[in-house]
Amino acid sequence: MQSVTLEFRTEDLTLLGLIPPGLFAKYEEVELLETLRLEQGWRLQLLRVRRKGPLRSALELERESRRIRALYGLESFELVERRPRSRDYIVLVRQRNPERLRRLLSLAGGEISPTAPFRLTPQHVVASFRGDERAIRRVLRRLDREEFPYRVVRASGRPYLPAEAPLLTPLQAELLARAWVLGYYAVPRRITLSRLARQSGRSAPALGKILRRAEGRLVVRWLTAEGPVPESAAPAAPAPAREP
C-alpha cells in the first residue's frame, strides 16, 4: 500500500463545488475522522466540525436539521457528540458526490481510501489517501492533465509491508477505531454500545463480541511484549482445605 498527502487551496475546491460555499463563515475547521462508506454516488463520513462561536444545543440542531441539510447539500445529518470546551461537533453526514469527485473515484477503481490527516480550513485543505500505487498515480496524472493546482506534502517512498501477521482483522481494526473516535473508551464513556452498534449497522451483542475479541488480542500482545505476568497480578492460589 502507498500513501500520499496533498494540499489544495480551499477557494479552488469551493469553486469546483467540492466544498459548500460559505462553510467557513461559521466554522474554523473541519476534520475527516472516518469514511464509513465511499462510492461514486455518495459518501458517509464521520466529521469533527469546530465552530467559531459557542455551540448550539442538540435540540437547536435537531430543529434546524432540514435547513442545515439544504444549506450544505447533505442527504442526512446526525449529531453524535458536542464538545463545548473545544467548540467541536462530532457529526455523521451522508452526502452526494459532485461530478468531479465521481470521476476521480471511478478512475481510482475503489483502490484508494481517505485517511488521516484530512483537514479543511478557510485557507487550505490537507487531504491524505492510501491505496494501490498505480491507482494513486492515475488520479495524480488526471489532476495534472486538468491543471488542477495542488502540492504534494508527503508521499511514501515504498509500499507498506507489515513486519508480522496483522494483530487485528480489518473488521476488528475498523470497529475498534470507530469506537475510540466516538468516545466508547473515554472516561466517562461518551457513547453507549447500543448507539455505537446502530451507527455500525450491527446488533449490540455482535458488536460487543467483536470489540472484546479485538481487546483480547491487544492484551495478549501487550503481555507478550512485557514478559511474565507479575506475581501481584496473578490469581491467588486457593487456600489449602482444612481437615475436618
Secondary structure, 3 states (H helix, E strand, C coil): CEEEEEEEEHHHHHHCCCCCCCHHHCEEEEEEEEEEEECCCEEEEEEEEEECCCCCCHHHHHHCHHHHHHHHCEEEEEEEEEECCCCEEEEEEEEECCHHHHHHHHHHCCCEEEEEEEEECCCEEEEEEEECHHHHHHHHHHHHHCCCCCEEEEECCCCCCCCCCCCCCHHHHHHHHHHHHCCCCCCCCCCCHHHHHHHHCCCHHHHHHHHHHHHHHHHHHHHHHHCCCCHHHCCCCCCCCCCC
